[in-house]
């Protein structure tokens, strides 16, 4: 970020232009600068948001200062296929929107004029040349909200029309699966799921209907109910797409197919099982292209962020990410791989499955029927002259032995371990048969994590009764004790619970009236120095490792969760739910 107000040096600066137009005071500017620094946002985003009544003049000033044109999107008609050139979640996360395409050029409205990383991502993803315009956060929100409303109306129309047309046809379910109404309906369901950032689609038969549910931010939401008569046609359509046996109704089947949406290639993993009321289907949606992940966006900050950036620079050793299924371990690994992915290194992975494609990384997928397991794949990768190895999961003693010995012989290894906390990792490895000296000597870093839902920015409000909230969670979250710890570590400015403003989402259209939008991690990050490694050799129990790590500055997931509640990222309910998993 450009330093905008440094002492008396205002010449040719942004403040000088704003002061000349007399639209803000110097105190206004300083407040915005403080907010920008605290939130990690660009100062022009904060200024436009805090002083909406002057947004036209501010955009004109920003345009002058950064020498890029400004744009107001409110009255523009933007075709859905144009907005869809980049994923909606990327547009929202980085506050950008594509509003026009002309030949090989795309016109992008941004709120941060210096966000070159996102602009490069757009260029790489679309293959088109970006033309940058500056706008306000409110204009981006308005554009995306208008598009979302159009999508909802269109989805309802398609479902109603396709249902009526299908029920009017007199054909077998297998024949209906190849008719336009069922094809259109199934495609619309998948597209709707992707537009809502769903990770899974559930097609569930009851005795009288078919219920469609999406898993969004870790929780299932009911989307639509369909007549039971459509079940076999929809299931047959899915089986056709996934190359499964249409006439097999008694045995479970698994498959996979690809789906294109909004310039994205989506891999859809398919699971079909027989139930009392008919076939039940779950579709897992995986974006096969590289995602724009970064550690701060995942929820790492402060001491943890510093430790991770330091430890991934080491040329050998092992980095472990722990947590239950669905806790975001793979996303963390991919983020670390992106940071390590440089021209001078050879990175190889063995995964089950490959969830995201990473350019410049050699990715291999487990194929158990063919004999390709984590351990056999890892052995083969060691003959590929790798610098860095990523193993999707250490599940057994053989994989653990190969991975840790590779870490000892000059390779940097990244993997996941199925334990409930980072502090249990050593105990788990040693129970697998790894010698204690090997486990402690090659382990650079252990990250334990859970996912909590993030409070929606569109409807965040303070709780009416702060005292009631603190009383509710005082005991089961050890609230006063943990707040005192955070204060003593200088991670929060106030130790008094009575003066902390806790927030929640009241629900709005942007978050589908849940009060939450997106997820963020709560973490515990463990690293050992030489003395600590020697101590763990003698006692590798969870309790001892936790005490040792905390004495070296580590936060527990509970402490990190409470910190994120105080920062306004999530709620106590979410933290309590996550740490009980």
N, C-alpha and C positions, 0 to 999 in steps of 0.2 A: 504494500500500500504506500502511496506517495505521502510523505509527511507534509501536511497541509498548513498547519499553524504551529510554527516553531519560533517562539519568542516574538521579536518584532519583525521577523523576515516574512513579510506578506507580499512582497513584490512579485507580480506575475502569478500569484497564487489564486486558488479557488476563492479563498476568503475575500481577496481584494475585489473580485468580480461581484460577489454577493453583497459586499459592503457598498459598492458603487450604486447598486440598484436599491439599497436601503429596504430590503424585504425581510431581513433577519438581523437580530442583534448579535453581538460577539458572544454573549452568554448562550444564545440559542446554538451557535456554531460549536462552542466548546462542549455543550451538553451532548450534541450529536456525535462529536469526536469521541467523547467518553463512552457513549453507548456503542459506537462502532468498534472500539477497541475491546470492550467487554464481551460483545456478542460475536466478534470475528467477522462482522459484515463490513462492506465498503461504506465509507462515510456518505457518498451520494445516495445510496439506498436509504440510509437512516434519515437524511435530510428530506428526501422526497416523501417519506412515510410520515415523519413528524410534522411536516408543514404542508399538508395536502392542499390548502387553499392557495398556496403559492407555487403549485407544482408546475404550471405552464412556464412561469418565469425561471424556476429552478432548472427545468430541463433545457431551456434556452441557454442558461449560463453553463451548465454541464457540457452542452454541445460545443460552446465556444472554447471551454477550457481543455477538453479532450480531443477537440477537432474531429468529432464524428457527429453525424446528423441525429436529431431527436425525432421521436415518433409518438403519437397518441393512437392507441389501438381501439379505443372505446367504440367508435363508429365505423370501424373497418369490418368488412365481411371477409372472413378467412375460411377457405375451403377446408373441410376436415382432413383431406389427404395431405394438405400442406402442413397443418399442425402435427399430423402423425409422422412426419419425417423423422422426428426424434421421440423417444418414449416420454409419455406424460410425466412419469416420476422424475426423469432427468430435468424436464422443463420446470417442474415445481421446485425441485431441490435446488437448482442453480438459477432460478428466476429468469428464464429465457423463453422466448417463443418465436418460432418461424412463422412469418406472416405473409411471405410472398416467395414465389419461385419464378425466375425468368431465365430461360436457357440453362446454362450451367451455374447460375448464381442463385444462392438462397439469401433472403433478407431476414436478419435475425434481430429481434429487439432484446436488449439486455438491460439489467439494472446495475450491473457492475462492469464499468467500461474497461477494467483491467483483468477480467477473467479469461485470460488467454487459453487456459487449460480446457475449459468447456468449449470454447470456440474451436479449438483444435479437434476436440472429440466430435463435434458436429461435422466438421470437414471430413474427418476419417470415416464417420458412420454413413454419411450421405454421399460422399464422393463429389460433393459440390463445393463451390467457392463461396465462403460466407461474406456477406456485406453487413457491417455492424451498425445498428442504430441504438441510441440510448432512450430508455423509457423509465417509468416509475414502477415500483412493486405493485401498486394498485392496478395499473394497466395490465400487467401480466396476469394478476389474479382474475380480473374481469374477463380477459380473453379466454383463459382456461375454463372459467366457470360457465361462460356462455357456450363453449364447446361441449362441456359435460352435460348441460341441460339438453342440448340437441341430441347427444348420444342416448340419453335416457328415453326421450320421446321416440326416437327411431327404433330403439330396442323393443319397446312396448308394441309399436305398430307391426314390426316384423313378426314377433311372437304370436300376436293375435291373428294376423293374416295367414301365417304358415300353419297354425293350428287348424284354422277353418278349412284351408285348402287340403290339408292332409286327411282330415276326418271325412271330407267329401269324396276322397278317392277310394275305390274298392280294389285293393291289391294286397298281396301278402306283405308282411313286414320287411321281408328281404327285398321285394320289388320297391316298396316305399322308400327304402334306404337310398335308392338311386334317383328318386324323384326330387325336383327342384325345391319344393316346400321344406322337406326334411333336411336337405343339404343346407338351405338358407338358414333354417332354425338352428342347426348345430353350429354352423359358422358364427352366427350372431351370438350364441351363448358363449363361445370361446372368446370372441372379440370383446364382449361385455366384461368378461372376467379379466381380460388383459387391461382394459381401460380402467378397471377398479383396483389394479395392482394385486389381483388374487394370485396365490401360489398354487391353489388346487380348486378343481371343480368336482363337486359330488352330485351324482345323479342317483337319487334314492327312491325306490318304489315303496309305496304303502299299499294298503288293501284297496284304496280307491283313487290314488293319484300318483304322480311322479313329482318329487320335490327336488328342485335345483338349488344347491347351496354352494357358496364360494367361501374359501378360507382367505380372509383378508387380515393382515397384521396378526396372524397366528390364531384368530378366532373365526368360527364358521358363522356365516350370515345367510339366512334364507332369501333367495332372490325371486323365485317364481314357482308357482304350482301349475302343473300341466295335467291334462286328462290321462288316465291310466292307459287308454287306448294307444297312446303315442310311445309307450315304453319300448316295445320290441323293435319298432322302427328306428328309434333313436339309438338303441343299443346296437342294432345291426349296422347303422351308419358309422358308429364309432369303431366297430369291429372291421368294417371295410377299410376305414382310414388307417387302422393299426395293423392291417394284414393278419387278422385273427380268423378263426373258423366261425363262420356265421351260424352254423347249425349245431355248435357245441354249447349246450345250456347247463350241463351238469358239473363241469369242472372249471376251476379258476383259470383265467388266461391273462397273460401279461404281454404287452406290445409297446410299440412306439411309432409315432409319426411326426412329420414336420408341418408347421403351420406358419404362414406368412401374414404379418399384421404390422401396419404402420412402419414399413421399412425395417422390420425386425424378423429374424428367423427364430421361431419358437419350437423347441423340441417338446413334444407332449408324450409323457410316459403314461401308459394306459394299464389299468388294473380292472378286470371284470370278474366278479364272483357271483355264484348263485345264492339267492336268499329265499326265504319263505314266500315273499311277494314278487319275486322275479329277479332279474339280473341287476346288481348294483355296480356302478362304475365310478371310479375315481381317476381324474386326469390331473397329473402334475405338470405344471407349466414351467418350462426352463428356457430362459433367453440364452441362446447359444453364442451370441456375440459378446465381446468384452464389455464389462460394465465399468462405470466411472465411480469406483469405490475409493475412499480415502479414510485414514484412521480417525481423523477428527469427526468426520461425518458418521462413523460407526459408534461414536460415543467415547473414544479415548481422549483424555486430556491430561494436562499437568504432568505430574511425576510419572504416571504410567506411559504417557506418550514419549517422554524423554528416554525412559528405560527401553522401550521397544525399538525406537530409532537407533539407539546405541547397540543393542544386542543383535539386530539383523545385519549389522556391518561385519560381524565376526565371520571369518571364512569357513569355519567348521563348527560342528556341534549340532545339537538338535533343539528345535523349537516346537513345543507341544501346545495345542489348544484343546481344552477339556470342556465337557458339558454334555447334557443329554441330547437326544435327537431333536432337531428343530431349534437349537439354541444359537444358530448363526456361525458355527465353527468353520464351515466351508467358506463362507463369505470373508471371514477374517483371514483365512489362509490365502485366498485369492488376492486380497488387498496387499498382504505381505509380498506375494509373488510379483505383483505389479511394481512394487517399490524396488524389488531386486532384479527386475527384468532389464538387463543392459546388454549391449551388443557383445561385450567381452566375456559373458558367461554362458554356459550351456545348462539350461533348466529342463529337467525331465520330470514327469508326473505319472503316477499310477492311481487311477480314481475309479469310484463305483457309485454313481456314474460320473461322466464328465458333465458338470453343470454349466460351466461357462467356457467359451473358447478364449484363449489368451494368445494373441499374436506373438510369435517369437519363442513360445514355450512348446516343448514336445510332449503332448498329452496322450496317454495310453489308458484304455478303459478295461477294467476287469471283465473277463469272460470265463466264468467258472466252468460251464459245460465243455469248453475247449481246453481247460486246464490252466487258464491264465488267472492266477490269484494275486493278491497283494504281495505275497512273499515271492512267488515265481517271477512276477513282473518286476519286482524290485531287484532281484538277482540279475535279470536281463538288463535293466537300466544301468546297473553298475558297470556294465561292459560298454556303455555308450559315452564314456569319458565325460561324466557330468560334473559340474561344479555344485549345483543345487538340485536336491531331490525333494519332491513332495509326494508323500504317501497318504492317500485319502483317510485311512484309519489304521491304527495298530490294534488288530483284533486278537492276535494270538502270539504265542511265544516265538514262533519262527520269524514272523514279521518284525517283532520287537528286537530280536537278536540281530537280524540283518540291518535294520535301520540304525540301531545304536552303534554297531560296529562300523557302519559307513560313516557315521558322525565322528567316530574316533579316528578314522583313517583319512581325514582331510576333506570331507564333504559337509555342506550345510544341509541338514535334513529338516523338513517341516512335516508335521503330521498331527492327527487328532487322536484323542484318547477318551474313552467313554467312562469318565468318572464324574462325580457330583461336584467336585471342587478342584482347584489347582493344587491345593495342599495334599490331596490324595494321590497325585500322579506318581510320586516315587514309590509309595506302597503298592500301587497297582502294577507298575513295571517289575518290581522285585517279586511280587506274587506270580507274575508270568514266567519267572525264572531268570530275569536279567540280574547279573551280579551287582550288588549294591555299589561297588566302586565305579562300575561302568555307568550306571544310572545317574549317579551324582556328578561324575567328572565330565560327562559330555552334554549335560542338559544346560543350555544357555538361558532358556526362558520358558516359563509355563504361564499360559493365559487361561483362566477359568472364566466362563461367561454364561449369561442368560440373556434373553430378549424381553424387553418390556415395551408396551405401546407408548408412543410419543403423543403428548397432548396436542390436539389440533390447534394450529396457529390462528385459524379462522374463528374460533369460539372460546378461546382461553379466557377464563375469569377467575378472580379470587374466590375462595370459599367464604360463605357468609359468616360461619362461626369457626374461627381459627382454633379457639380453645377446645371445641368439641372434637376437631380433627386430631389435635395433639393428644387429647385424653384417650381417644380410640386406639391410637397406635403407640402410646407411651410404653406399654409393657411388652407386646409381642414383637416390636422392633427395637426395644431397648433405646428409645428415642433420645432421651436426655443424655445418656452415656455416650451414644454415638455422635450426637451433635457436638458434645464437648471435645471428643477426639478430633473431629473435623476442624473445630475452631483452633485447637492446640497445634494442628498441622498447618494452620493459616490457609485452609482451603475455603473457609467461609468467613465473612466479616463480622457476624453477629452470633453470639452463643445463646441468646435469649429466644426460646421458642415462641414466646408471646409476641415478639416483634417480627417474626419471619412470615412473609406473605406466601402461603401455599396456594397453588392454583389447580384448576381442573377444566376440562372441556364441557361446555353445556350442551353440545350437539348442534350441528348445522349440516347443510347440504353437502358442503365440501368433504365432511368426514362421514357421510351417510348417517348422521345423527348419533354417532357412537361417542363423540367427544375425543376421539383419538385418530391420528392419521400418521402412518408409518411406525417404525419401531427403532429402538436404540438399545445398545447393549449396556449391561451392568457387568463389571469386570473385577477380577482379582489378578494381579500381575506379579509373578514370583520369579526372582532371579537370585542366584547364590554366589557369594564370593568364596574364596578358598577356605576361610575359616568355617563358613556356614556349611560348605560341602562336607568338611570333615565331621562336623556335628551331626549332619543327617546320616552319615555312615553308621553312627551309633544308635540313632533313633529316627526312623523315617515315618513315624506315625503321623496322621493328619494333625493331631493336636500340637505336636512338637513343631512340625513344619510351619503351621499357621503362626504360632508364637514367634518363631525365629524370623519369618518373613515380615511380620508386623513390626518387630524390633528394627528391621532394616527399612521401614517406611512403606510397606505394602498396605493397601486397603483391602478389606474383604468385600465380597459382592454386596453384602448388606450395607456397608458403609458407603460404597460407591453409589448404590441405589438411593440412599437417603440424600447424598450430595446432589444427585440428579433431580430429586424431588424439590430440594431447596432452590436449585437453579431453574426450576419451572419446566423441566423436560418431561416429567412423568408424574405419577401419583403414588401415594403410599400403598393403595390397593394393588397396583401393578407390581410394585417391588415385593410385597408380601406374597403375591401369587407366584412370582418368578422364583424366589429363593426357596419356596416349598417344593418345587419340582424335583 
